[in-house]
């Protein structure tokens, strides 16, 4: 203990100059085998799996700001895989399986806590939909169960299950393997692991143009100079349509602000995640004691990392309806991110008409939970110039063929 205290004091006085960097800050090279645009969780995961699983070590991640400064650090950290349709459910379940071993894989504690996620039902139709989704999950080998209002009250005593409430709770679905993870730790863990495999992580490097030679990609222009590459994967949640326009591509997505907020720290009071589509609110408690609360997207389109206060007011009303005991808890801070939403509430993980150019976008409010699975299948797509079976259905061509995967019901409220 004495040694630890002296070590802490010595490093504090030296302003941590003796601490090694978690990853390098290299200058960009003139050419790479592959570029990943976007230094959030999905982009860093893509680079990591490119290097680890496909032997592509000459890879760079280009981030216009700092690692994890976008949506990766601006979400509410929920992880689950109980989606309705098989295509989506299997993709998210692959991600869940990777989450379950991610701290060991990266040798970095991402603080994945499988505390369970409840999706509440307030009407008979809600319960029918819940039973349908639970049955679909079980057919796909995903854990899911229906719980009654009595079971809910026993498991979550603070929850208002009164039959006279404005939105009476009839029951819920429960995925016990679901939970939360620490968002910034996910970004840092993937960044460090990718760097150790030789990936260059280049921050403060904004892409200003995508260069083509006929039907093929040849590189990008950035604020730190031109960089050539034979393959470019774009993973810039919220700004995908902006990057696509640089390559002459139009994507069927819209960008919206998505807000969340946290309370002042409390002693442990809520050991699970509770979501309700009917009242548009969801809540969990962080390891620091803050109540983490969010709701749906703001209705207007925009690229600002902030939203309208009425959305926050609506979320507060929803949470107080579910948990009256929190009515006097004070809000500590709020923030916003940018989500890009596809017409069927499912992602686009696809090759494009430009040879060597790939896009991973359109996750809407479900991006964080898919982080490792998204990177895993996107790396396969880039390395092999062909989609993995898990993301084949999420091709751009589905918007021409009409083979959409409508997950609006299971995606529900922002999470």
N, C-alpha and C positions, 0 to 999 in steps of 0.2 A: 504494500500500500504506500509506503514511504517513497519507494522508487517511482511508482506511478504518479504521485503528486509532484515530485521533482521534475519528472519528464514532462508533465503537463505544463508546469510553470516555465520550464526551459523553452518549450515550443511556443508558448504564448508570448514570451519576451522576444523571441526571434521572429515573430509574425509568421510562423509556420514555414519559414524559408527552407527548413530541412525536410519538409514533407514531400515525398515524391508525387508527381502529377498522376492523376488517375488515367489519363490518356495524353498522347502527344498533341502538339499543335503545329503540324508540319505546314510548310508552304506547298501550295498546289503544284503538281507536276503538269507538264504540257499535255500528257496523254495518259489515260487509264484504260484498262480493259472494260471497266464498267463504272458508271456514276450512279449514285443514289441521291436524288434531290429531295431534301427534307430530313432534318436531324431530330425528328420526334421519335417516339417509340417504334412505330411501324418502319420508318426508314432505317433506324439503327438495327432493328431486328433483321431486316432484309439483308443489310451488309454483313451482319454476323453470320447468318445462315449461308450466304453466298461463300464466305470464307471457310466456314466450318464444314459444310455439307457438300459443297461443289468445287472446292479447291481454287476458288477465284480470289487470290490474295491482292491483285493489283486493282483495288477498289477504293473509291473515295466517296464519302458522304459530304454533301454540300449543304450547309445550313446558313440561311440569311441572318439569323440572330445568334442565339446560343442554344446549346443542346437542351432539349426539353422545355424551351421557352414558349412553345405554341400550345396546341391542345393537350399534349401529353401532361403538362403541368397545370391544365385548366379544366379538369374534369372532376368527377366525384368518385372515381376509383372502383366502381362496381364491376365484378367479374361474374358472369353466369353463361350458361350454354343452352338454356331451355327455350329455344326458338321453335316455331311451329313446323315450318316446311323442312323436309329432309335435307335439301341442299344447304340451307342456312344452319340447321341444327348440327350437321356433321362438321361444318367448318368451325363453328364456335366450340364444339366439343373437342376438336383437335387442339384448339387453343387452350381449352381447359386442361387437357392432359399435359400440355407443355407448361402451363402455369404450375401444375402440381409438382414439377421437378425443376422449376426455373432457378430458384436460389442455388440449388446444388450445381446445376448446369453452368451458371454464370459465375459461381463462387462469389455471389453477392446477395445479401439478404434483401429481397424485394418486399418482404413483410406481407406475403400472401396469407390471408387469414380466411379460412373456410368456415365462416360463421353462419352460412345459410342466407337465402334470399326468399322473402315472402312476396307474392303478387296478390293483392287483395281483390276479392270479388264483392260487389255491392248490390248486384241485381241478379235475377234468375238467369239472364242472358250472360252476365259475367261468369257465373258458375258453369254454365254450359260450355263457354269458351275455355275456361280453365280445365274442365274435365277433358275436353277435346285435346288441348295442348299437352296435358299430362299423359294421355294415352299415346299421342304421337311421339313424345319424348321416350317413353318406355319402349315403343317399337324400334326406336333408333338406339337403344342401349344407353339412354341418358337417364340419370336418376331424377325422379320427379314424383310428387305425391300431392293429393288433395287433403287439406286440413279443414276442420270445421271451425266455427266461431268459438265454440267451447275450448277446442284445442289451442286456438290462437290466444285466448285470454289466459290460459294456463302457461303457455310458453312466453307470452309478452304481456305481463300484468298491467303495464302502463297504457296499453292500447285501449281506446274507447270502443267497446263492442256493444254498447247499449242499443237495443232495438228502436229506441226513440231518437237516435241521433239523425242528423240531416241525411247522411249517407250510411245507413246501417250496413254492418259488415256481416256477410253471410258465410264467408269462408275464404280460402286462399289456396294458391299453389305454393309448394315449397321445394326448392332445390337445395339440399343440405350441403352439397360440395361447393356451392357458389359462395361468394364472399367479397372481400375487398383486398387491394394491394396498395403499396405506397407508390404513387405515380412517378415522382422524381427518381426514386431508387431504381425503377424499371429502366428509365432512360440512362441513368449513370451506369447501371449494371451492364446493359447491352453495349454502351459506348466503350467501357473499359475492356469488355471481352472481345469486341470487334477489333479494337486497337491492338490487343495482344496477338491477334491473328494477322496483323499487318495492314489492316484497313486504315486509310488516312481520314481523319475526321477534321473537316475544315470549317470552322465557324466564321461568322461575319463575312460570308461569301454568298451574296445574292445572285441568283441566276437572272440575267436580263434578256436573254435570247436563246433560242434553240436553233441550231444550224442543221440544215438538211442539204443533202446532195441528191436531188431527184426524190425518189421514194424512200431514201435511207437517212438515218441519223449520222452525223459526223462529229457532233460535239455541242458545247454550250458556250455562251458568252456570260461572264460573271463580272462583278465589281472588282474582282482580283485577277482579271484577264481571261483570255479564251482557254478552254480546256477541251481537248479532243477525247472522244470515246466511241467505241463501236456499239455499246449498249447503254441506254439511259433509262433508269426507272424513276418515275415521279411519284412521290408520296408526300404531298403537301396539303394536308387536310384543311379545307376551307378555301384554298387558293388554287385548287386543281384546274378549274376552268380558265384561270389566268395563264397558267403555264401551258395548258393545251392550246390556247389561242396563239401562243408564240410559235407553235409547230403547225398552225393552220388546221387545228382539229377543234370541233365543237362537241362538248360533252353535255349529256342530258342531266345536269345537276344544278341545284340552286344552293346558295350559301346563306345561312342564317346565324344570328347570334344565339348563344346558349349560355344561360346564367346559372350560377349556384352561389351559395353563401354558407358560412359557418357561424356557430354561436360562440359565446364565451365558453371556456373549458368548464366541464362539469365532472364530478366523480362518475365512475362507470354506472350507467343506467340502462343502456341499450346494447345488447350483445349480438344483434343480428341486423339485417337490412330489411326495411319495409317499404314497399312500393304500392302506389294506387293510381291506376289510370283514370278512374272516375273523378277523383278530386285533384288530379294532376300534381302529385307531390311524392317525394321519396326521401328517406332519411336513414342515416346510419351514424355511428359514433366513432370518431377516430381514436387512435391510440393516445393522442394528446388530450382527449376528453371533449373535443369540439363536436357538436352536432353538425353533420354535413348534410345539407339540404339542397334539393334542386327540383326543377319542374320541367315544363316543355320549352320548346324553342320559341323565340320571339317571332311573330308572324311575318315581319318585314325582312327583305333581303338586305344583306350588308356584310362588310368585312371588318367592322369595328369590334374590338375585343371588349365590348360592353353591351348592355341591353337596356330595356325600359324598366323603370321602377315598378309599374303596375304588375309586371310578371312576377317580381319578387313578392309583392303584396299578396298576389293570388296564391303563391306557394306557401307563404306564412299562414294564410287562412286554412289551406289544406292540411298543413301539419298540425295546427291547433285543433282542427276538427278530429284528427286521428289521435293526437296526444294532448289533451287539455292541460296536463301537468307542465307542459313546456311553454305555456302562455306568457309567463313572466321572464323567460330566459331572454337575454339581450343578444342581438346580432353583433358579431365581431367584425366581419369583413365580407365583401362580396366580390365576385369577378365574373368575367365572361370569356367564352371561347368562340370559335367559328366552326360550324359544322356544314358539310356539304351533303345534300340529301338527293338521292336518286328517286325516280318516280315510284319504285317498288320498295323503298326503304331497305334496300340491300346494296352492298358495295359493288364497285367495278374493280376487278382485278384482272387485267387484260392486256394482250397485245393491242397494238393500234395499226391503222393503215400505213404508218411510217415504220419501215423496217428498223428494228433495234430500239424502238421507243415503246415503253410500257407504262401503264397508269394503274395506280392503286388509290382509289378515292371513293367518295359516295357513302361512307360509313354512317353518316347521320349521327345519331346519338349513341351508336354502339361500338365506337372505335376502340376505346381503351381495353375493353374486355377481350378484344380480338388480337391484341398486340403481338404476342408470339406466333399465333397461328397465321396471321396475316403476313408477317415477315417470312415465315417458313414456306408458304405456298408462293409468295411473290418471288422469293429467291429461286425457287424451282422454275418458275415461268421465265425469269430473266436468263438463267443459266442454260436452260434447254430450249428456249424460244418456243415453248409449248406449255400450256397450263397444266397444273397438277389436276388429278381427278376431282379434288376437293374444291377447286376454284374454276373448273371448266364452265359451270353454269353461270358464272358471274362475268361472262364475256360481254364486251360492248355490243356484240351482234344480237343480244337478246332484245334490244330496243328496236331492232328491225324485224325480228322474227315474231315478236310478241310473247316469247317464252319468259315472262316476268316471274319473279319470286316474291309474291306480295307478303311482306312481313310487317305491315302496318300494325296489325293486331298484337303480335308478340313483341314488337319493338316498343309499342305503347308509349309511355311518357319517357322523356329524356333520361338516359341513365348511362 
